[in-house]
């Protein structure tokens, strides 16, 4: 299995002090005063603008990210989570209401527009059975995103996503 490796820099354009890791980092302030750019040497990661994997999220894969603002971060990068490689089946159930209520649909592949495919105007909870997924607030994999790993998610509102709708979903597989 290939390990991920990411390097964080205090300043934009890969300047200033840096911190290198191959695992999750719940609080970047332990290593850097601020983090304004990063370079992914291998693997995939989610970066967050708040500690403990909270706030705005952005998916990064092999490449250079010279400015946190271009990633949609409202502040600097404050935490990161490595996304493990997944080989095998992908399955997720999406629900129209919180606590797995309302319409339910099972996905095994990407969905570029939930409204067109399922006639579902909202997705407020889900159960990820297999694989790792990204959920996007707009159709065609655009807008703010949320990383979903295997588990039950009874309420996106309780997770800090009040008022946000998710309209497309993508498997994280060949992206890394």
DOTORMI-702590 format. One line per 10 residues: number of its first residue (from 1); for each residue y, x, z of N, C-alpha, C. Coordinates in steps of 0.1 Angstrom, whole numbers. Atoms other than C-alpha are relative to their C-alpha. Last residue first. Layout:
<tigus>
NUM> Y/X/Z/Y/X/Z/Y/X/Z  ...
</tigus>
This chain:
<tigus>
176> 0/-12/-8/94/-49/-56/-6/12/-8  -14/-4/-1/103/-79/-78/1/14/6  -2/-12/9/67/-84/-90/14/5/1  12/-6/4/59/-106/-60/2/12/-9  -3/-15/0/86/-123/-41/-13/6/-3  10/-9/-7/80/-159/-51/5/14/0  6/-11/8/111/-179/-61/-10/8/9  9/-9/-8/125/-212/-48/-7/10/-10  10/-7/8/154/-234/-62/-8/10/9  3/7/13/177/-261/-48/-10/8/-9
166> 8/-10/8/181/-252/-11/-5/-8/-13  11/5/7/209/-272/6/-7/11/-8  4/-7/12/232/-258/32/-12/-7/-6  -7/4/12/248/-283/56/-3/8/-13  -5/14/-1/235/-265/87/9/-3/-12  -3/3/14/217/-232/78/5/-15/-1  -14/-4/3/218/-217/113/4/-3/-15  1/-14/3/180/-217/119/14/5/-4  2/-8/-12/183/-250/137/0/15/-2  -12/1/-8/197/-265/105/0/8/13
156> -9/-11/5/168/-251/85/13/-1/8  -14/5/2/146/-273/107/8/12/-5  -2/14/-3/108/-272/111/14/-5/-3  -14/1/-2/101/-239/95/4/-14/1  -6/13/0/64/-231/98/15/0/3  -3/7/-13/51/-197/90/5/-14/-2  10/11/-5/44/-172/63/4/-5/13  13/-6/-1/77/-154/52/-10/-10/6  10/7/-7/108/-171/40/-13/7/0  13/-6/1/139/-152/30/-10/-8/9
146> 6/-1/-13/171/-173/26/-15/5/-3  15/1/0/195/-172/-3/-5/2/14  6/-5/-12/231/-179/-10/-15/-1/0  -6/4/-13/239/-187/-46/-6/7/12  -14/-5/-3/217/-185/-76/5/-4/13  0/-11/-8/180/-188/-84/14/7/2  2/-13/8/182/-211/-113/2/12/8  11/-1/10/194/-241/-92/0/14/-7  -3/6/13/217/-235/-63/-12/2/-9  -8/13/-2/212/-229/-25/3/-6/-14
136> -14/-1/4/184/-204/-31/7/-13/1  -5/13/3/150/-200/-13/15/2/-3  -15/1/-1/133/-166/-15/4/-15/-4  -8/7/9/95/-165/-9/15/2/3  -14/-1/-4/68/-144/7/9/-6/-11  -10/-7/7/31/-151/3/14/0/6  3/-13/6/8/-177/16/11/6/-7  14/-3/-4/11/-208/39/-4/14/-5  5/-10/9/48/-212/39/-14/4/5  11/-7/-6/56/-245/56/-5/10/-10
126> 11/-4/9/89/-261/48/-10/7/9  10/-7/-8/119/-280/63/-11/5/-10  -5/-3/-14/152/-295/52/-11/7/8  11/-6/-6/148/-297/14/4/5/13  -2/-8/-11/172/-321/-3/-13/6/5  -14/-4/-1/178/-341/-35/2/10/12  -3/-1/-14/141/-343/-44/14/5/1  -9/11/-3/134/-356/-79/3/0/15  6/9/-10/105/-331/-80/8/-13/3  14/0/0/111/-310/-111/-6/-10/9
116> 6/4/13/147/-318/-119/-15/-1/1  -4/14/3/159/-318/-82/-6/-5/-14  8/9/-8/139/-287/-73/3/-15/-3  -9/11/-3/154/-266/-101/-8/-11/7  -14/-3/3/141/-231/-108/9/-12/2  -6/13/3/108/-236/-90/14/2/-3  -15/1/-1/86/-205/-89/4/-14/-4  -7/-9/9/48/-208/-85/15/-3/2  8/-12/1/23/-222/-60/7/10/-10  -4/-10/11/45/-250/-47/-10/11/0
106> 6/-13/-2/33/-280/-27/3/8/-12  6/-5/13/55/-311/-26/-5/14/4  5/-14/-1/64/-333/4/-6/4/-14  8/-4/11/86/-364/5/-5/15/2  -5/4/13/99/-374/39/-10/5/-11  0/15/3/91/-356/71/5/-2/-14  10/3/11/80/-320/78/-1/-15/-3  13/2/-6/100/-317/110/-11/-5/-9  4/-9/-11/133/-320/92/-14/-4/5  -6/2/-13/134/-340/60/-5/11/10
96> -13/6/2/127/-336/22/8/0/14  -1/14/-5/97/-313/28/15/-4/-1  -14/3/-3/86/-282/10/1/-15/4  -3/14/0/50/-269/11/15/-2/4  -10/5/-9/45/-233/2/1/-15/-2  0/14/-3/16/-214/-14/11/-4/10  -13/4/-6/14/-180/-31/-1/-15/2  -5/13/2/-21/-165/-37/14/-2/6  8/13/-2/-29/-129/-37/8/-12/-3  9/1/12/-13/-95/-33/-8/-13/3
86> 10/11/-1/17/-94/-10/-8/-1/-12  6/3/13/39/-63/-5/-11/-11/3  13/-6/3/57/-64/28/-5/-4/-14  9/11/4/94/-73/29/-13/7/-4  8/-4/12/113/-48/50/-9/-12/-4  15/3/-1/139/-64/72/-7/4/-12  8/0/13/175/-53/76/-14/-3/4  15/-1/-3/203/-56/102/-7/-1/-13  3/-2/-15/241/-53/105/-14/1/3  14/2/-3/253/-49/69/-3/3/14
76> 9/-11/5/291/-51/68/-14/-4/3  -3/-11/-8/310/-84/71/-9/11/-5  -13/2/-5/311/-114/49/5/11/8  -1/-2/-15/282/-101/29/14/-3/4  -3/13/-7/279/-115/-6/1/0/15  13/7/-4/262/-85/-21/2/-13/6  6/4/13/294/-74/-39/-14/-7/3  -6/13/4/310/-73/-5/-5/-5/-13  5/12/-7/285/-47/8/6/-13/-5  -10/7/-7/296/-21/-18/-5/-13/6
66> -11/-8/-4/276/6/-35/11/-7/9  -9/11/-3/243/-11/-38/12/6/7  -11/-3/-8/219/13/-55/10/-11/2  -13/-1/7/185/6/-68/11/4/10  -3/-14/5/149/-3/-58/13/0/-8  12/-7/4/150/-38/-43/5/14/-5  -2/-13/7/176/-57/-23/-13/6/-4  13/-6/4/176/-94/-13/4/13/-8  0/-5/14/208/-105/5/-13/8/-3  12/-9/4/211/-126/36/2/4/-15
56> 2/0/15/242/-142/52/-11/10/-3  -12/0/8/239/-146/90/-4/0/-15  -7/12/1/209/-136/111/12/1/-10  4/7/13/182/-109/109/7/-14/-1  12/9/-2/187/-98/145/-3/-9/-11  12/-6/-6/222/-84/140/-11/-11/1  0/2/-15/246/-102/116/-12/7/5  -13/-4/-5/255/-94/79/2/-3/15  -7/11/-7/219/-94/69/13/5/5  -10/-5/-9/198/-72/45/8/-12/5
46> -11/10/-2/165/-83/31/10/7/9  -6/3/-13/143/-55/18/9/-12/0  -10/10/0/121/-45/-11/4/-3/14  3/12/-7/100/-14/-18/12/-10/-1  12/7/3/112/20/-28/-2/-13/8  8/-10/8/143/42/-29/-13/-6/-4  14/3/-2/167/14/-19/-8/10/-9  7/-4/12/203/28/-16/-15/-3/4  13/-4/-3/228/12/8/-7/4/-14  7/-2/12/265/6/12/-15/4/3
36> -7/6/11/290/-6/38/-7/2/-14  8/-3/12/272/-1/71/6/-7/-12  0/11/10/293/1/102/-8/4/-12  -11/9/-5/293/22/134/1/-12/-9  -13/-2/7/259/36/124/10/-9/6  1/-12/9/225/42/141/14/3/-6  6/-10/-7/223/17/171/0/14/-8  -10/-7/-8/249/-4/153/-6/11/9  -4/-13/6/222/-12/127/10/8/9  -14/-3/-4/206/-38/149/4/13/-5
26> -7/12/-5/173/-55/140/15/2/3  -11/-5/-9/161/-26/118/8/-12/5  -10/9/-4/127/-33/101/11/7/9  5/12/-7/107/-4/86/12/-9/3  11/6/7/109/26/63/-5/-13/7  11/6/-7/142/39/75/-10/-5/-10  12/2/9/171/62/66/-11/-7/8  12/3/-8/205/62/84/-11/-4/-10  10/8/5/237/77/69/-12/-1/9  13/-1/-6/270/91/79/-10/-9/-6
16> 0/0/-15/298/90/54/-14/2/6  -8/-11/-7/297/81/17/-2/-2/15  9/-9/-6/272/61/-3/6/12/6  4/-11/10/298/44/-25/-8/11/6  3/5/14/312/23/4/-4/13/-8  -11/3/9/311/39/39/-5/-5/-14  -11/6/-7/287/39/68/11/-4/-10  -12/-9/-1/257/45/46/11/-7/7  -13/7/-3/222/29/48/11/11/2  -10/-8/-6/191/45/32/13/-8/1
6> -14/3/2/161/24/24/9/9/7  -10/-10/-6/124/32/20/14/-4/-4  -13/1/5/95/7/14/9/11/7  -10/2/-11/59/17/19/14/-1/-7  -12/-8/1/34/13/-9/10/-4/11  -12/8/0/0/0/0/12/9/0
</tigus>
